[in-house]
Amino acid sequence: MRAMITDGQDGTLVVLTVESLLYDKEDEIMYVNGTERDFSIGGMPEPDYRQLAAELFQNGMVDLSRYEAEEE
């Protein structure tokens, strides 16, 4: 599975192989764990997370570039 993310530090588009998505309900943070790099996306409502996780599962890829992600 793959995801495209915008690195919030410099605006670079990053495509990574995703090992897992995790969600922190309390802080509304989605964690994208890749094979080589990990990112977090803050301020994400749970319905958006659920939709994106389903898209990744169904299509094997998801475009997260509209969100600014921070490398963990």
Contact map, one row per residue, 1 for C-alpha under 8 A:
111000000000000011100000000000000000000000000000000000011001100000000000
111100000000001111000000000000000000000000000000000000010001110000000000
111110000000001111000000000000000000000000000000000000010000111100000000
011111000000111100000000000000000000000000000000000000000000011110000000
001111100000111000000000000000000000000000000000000000000000001111111000
000111110011110000000000000000000000000000000000000000000000000111111000
000011111111110000000000000000000000000000000000000000000000000000011110
000001111111000000000000000000000000000000000000000000000000000000011100
000000111110000000000000000000000000000000000000000000000000000000000100
000000111111000000000000000000000000000000000000000000000000000000000000
000001111111100000000000000000000000000000000000000000000000000000010000
000001110111110000000000000000000000000000000000000000000000000000000000
000111100011111000000000000000000000000000000000000000000000000010000000
000111100001111100000000000000000000000000000000000000000000000000000000
011110000000111110000000000000000000000000000000000000000000000000000000
011100000000011111000000000000000111100000000000000000000000000000000000
111000000000001111100000000000000110000000000000000000000000000000000000
111000000000000111111000000000011110000000000000000000000000000000000000
100000000000000011111000000000011110000000000000000000000000000000000000
000000000000000001111100000000011100000000000000000000000000000000000000
000000000000000001111110000001111000000000000000000010000000000000000000
000000000000000000011111000001110000000000000000000000000000000000000000
000000000000000000001111100111100000000000000100100000000000000000000000
000000000000000000000111111111000000000000000000000000000000000000000000
000000000000000000000011111110000000000000000100000000000000000000000000
000000000000000000000001111100000000000000000000000000000000000000000000
000000000000000000000001111110000000000001100000000000000000000000000000
000000000000000000000011111111000000000001111100000000000000000000000000
000000000000000000000011101111100000000111110000000000000000000000000000
000000000000000000001111000111110000000111010000100000000000000000000000
000000000000000000001110000011111000011110000000000000000000000000000000
000000000000000001111100000001111100011110000000000000000000000000000000
000000000000000001111000000000111110111000000000000000000000000000000000
000000000000000111110000000000011111111000000000000000000000000000000000
000000000000000111100000000000001111110000000000000000000000000000000000
000000000000000100000000000000000111110000000000000000000000000000000000
000000000000000100000000000000001111111000000000000000000000000000000011
000000000000000000000000000000111111111100000000000000000000000000000011
000000000000000000000000000000111100111110000000000000000000000000001111
000000000000000000000000000011110000011111000000000000000000000000001111
000000000000000000000000000011110000001111110000000000000000000000111100
000000000000000000000000001111000000000111110000000000000000000000001000
000000000000000000000000001110000000000011111000000000000000000000000000
000000000000000000000000000111000000000011111101100000000000000000000000
000000000000000000000000000100000000000000111111100000000000000000000000
000000000000000000000010100100000000000000011111110000000000000000000000
000000000000000000000000000000000000000000001111111000000000000000000000
000000000000000000000000000000000000000000011111111100000000000000000000
000000000000000000000010000001000000000000011111111110000000000000000000
000000000000000000000000000000000000000000000111111111000000000000000000
000000000000000000000000000000000000000000000011111111100000000000000000
000000000000000000000000000000000000000000000001111111110000010000000000
000000000000000000001000000000000000000000000000111111111000000000000000
000000000000000000000000000000000000000000000000011111111100000000000000
000000000000000000000000000000000000000000000000001111111111110000000000
111000000000000000000000000000000000000000000000000111111111110000000000
100000000000000000000000000000000000000000000000000011111111100000000000
000000000000000000000000000000000000000000000000000001111111000000000000
000000000000000000000000000000000000000000000000000000111111110000000000
110000000000000000000000000000000000000000000000000000111111110000000000
111000000000000000000000000000000000000000000000000000111011111000000000
011100000000000000000000000000000000000000000000000100110011111100000000
001110000000000000000000000000000000000000000000000000000000111111000000
001111000000000000000000000000000000000000000000000000000000011111100000
000111000000100000000000000000000000000000000000000000000000001111110000
000011000000000000000000000000000000000000000000000000000000001111110000
000011000000000000000000000000000000000010000000000000000000000111111000
000011110010000000000000000000000000000010000000000000000000000011111100
000011110000000000000000000000000000001111000000000000000000000000111110
000000111000000000000000000000000000001110000000000000000000000000011111
000000100000000000000000000000000000111100000000000000000000000000001111
000000000000000000000000000000000000111100000000000000000000000000000111
